Amino acid sequence: MKLRLLALIIMLPSTAVAHGGGLDSNGCHNNRKLGGYHCHRGPLASQSFQSKEEALKGTDRLPKDTDARSVSGMARVIDGDTIEINRKRIRLHGIDAPEQKQKCLDASQSEYPCGEYATNALRTKVQSARVSCNVNGVDRYKRLIAVCYIGSENINNWLVRRGWAIAYKRYSKDYVSTERKARIERNGVWKGTFVEPWKWRKGLRRK
């Protein structure tokens, strides 16, 4: 009897720790460091939410066809964060690039077409390459939301590191550390000043 009690006492702390730091049945966990609810596996992989309830509400936006959750082929670039593969339009998850017509200021405060620069950077990156995308949702415009790769290289992350997209923190914190490095190195838009794309879409044109 004493041996059984001792075994239970030893097991309890480790079980609590495993549960606290592990993933739940959705492949997600509460992010104690950054806050919110973050998913590592399953159909919500790589997405962050304010709460578990918000995450589960989003499951009705996932593609019903399991084949649609993985798309690969030659990509046509629409803009700095949107591509098309096999006639499926794909919005790159967790990042936001300057809009096509958006202008930014360089180090000398001269205006330049940063939206075109971002689009051209992505176009150069994917040309003649086979792109594979892991789809984790559908947005209100019926575009697939995905993390896309050339081989093992994460294109979403590459754009942020080069400074031609920034972390879209409203939906994901996956690329926050990459953005920090791009800012320190003054890559892309970080060489000068710019309006965040989501603010530009709302009509803001100057910092």
ABEGO torsion letter per residue (X at the ends): XAAAAAAAAAAAAAAAAAAAABBBAAGBBBBAAAEEBBBABEAABGBBBABAAAAAAAAAABBABAAAABBBEBBBBABAABBBBGGBBBBBBGBBBBBAABBBBBAAGBBBBAAAAAAAAAAAAABGBBBBBBBAEBBAAGBBBBBBBBEABBAAAAAAAAGABBBBAAABAAAAAAAAAAAAAGBEAAABBBBBAAAAAAGBABX
